[in-house]
């Protein structure tokens, strides 16, 4: 008999997981307390941008395997329940807010059938799963709880779900592992690495991975600071050390740092949890990682002042990019928008362009100026900032663009543009960590 699956929480993670599980042949019900979100998904529309997901969603709805509901009673007969709700940073500290995770558990615990398995996918502080399992078994002793952390990259979420580079499952018994093996049978036939762990280790894998990535990004940004001071070129440095197989070239692109809804809040929550555990010294380095990351944004603004004036009042600045990364409309903790807002706060007239994130950016920062086209964005600009490395920005013809600006100055905050191409077209070109002669 094919397993019947529920997905609790239909945000970015949950909507992706629900559609992908359906595409594997399971009957899937997505549950959320937000009726508007349910209505949108049931109509085949995702309320965010993720390449390939809307098409998959519509296909699975048409198949009849996938449905969405705000009624928790519809999941009573499901065999496996994935908890995919958010764990944002608390407003008054660094820790993760677990309100939604425990809220989801308490909504389903009394109604799910005997023998069913609850599987956490949300990113939580270590120790959360054990508490949730204890609470679940108190309410419904015939069920069980496992942990299966997600490793989705925005822009590649469908691929990462259907063709993961590893599957990590935290379980307390063989039966839970057997059920999860059935859920992921297709991936296992493709020789996807299968890592079985206890609950705390499974929880730690996700935050450890994000902390390592954040460390690598901030390391190369720290090297960019040194290169600027010493007259070096961080792009050449990164290329050279990236050839070392122990290091690798991924995430060694110096720039304005990381943002989004995961890395910043996850490393902060990890620090907070380490303090609770009495092991805060082990993660003290993450405070500097966070500091380096935020400092990259300040250094970008310093370059703007260096090229224009300490007094930015009345200066027209064009910002290319609002999303925290390309192939996404996510503007949470976006370095690009943070820089744009700070420059506007200094008195500059800022206009922002992004191929997908303008609507979300305008909701969050309505006082910024926004443009529908690159040409409109840069018209009459005193300086152009490249802050999100969308492909369309890398493909810009600088010879054509120079005719639209007041001053041909571009600062590449992602080290992704062709410096020689822009300079040969007559632009003054700057970038973090590189010679700006």
Buried (B, 14 or more C-beta within 10 A) or exposed (E): EEBBBBBBBBBBBBBBBBBBBBBBEBBBBBBBBBEEBBEBBBEBEBBBBBBBBBEBBBBBBEEEBBBBBBEBEBBEEBBBBBBBBBBBBBEEEBBBBBEBBBBBBEBBBEBBBEEBBBBBBBBBBBBBBBBBBEBBBEBBEEBBBBBBBBBBEBBBBBBBBBEBEEBBBBBBEEEBBEBBBBBBEEBBEEEBEBEBBBBBBBBBBBBBBBBEBBBBBBBBBBBBBEBBEEEBBBBEBBEEBBEEEEBEEEBBBBBBBBBBBBBBBBBBBBBBBBBEEEEBEEBEEBBEBBEBBBBBBEBBBEBBBEBBEEEBEEBBBBBBBBBBBBBBBBBBBBBBBBBBBBBBEBEBBBBBBBBBBBBBBBEBBEEBBBBEEBEBBBBEBBBBBBBBBBEEBBEBEBEEBBEBBEBBBBBBBBBBBBBEBBEEBEBBBBBBBBEBE
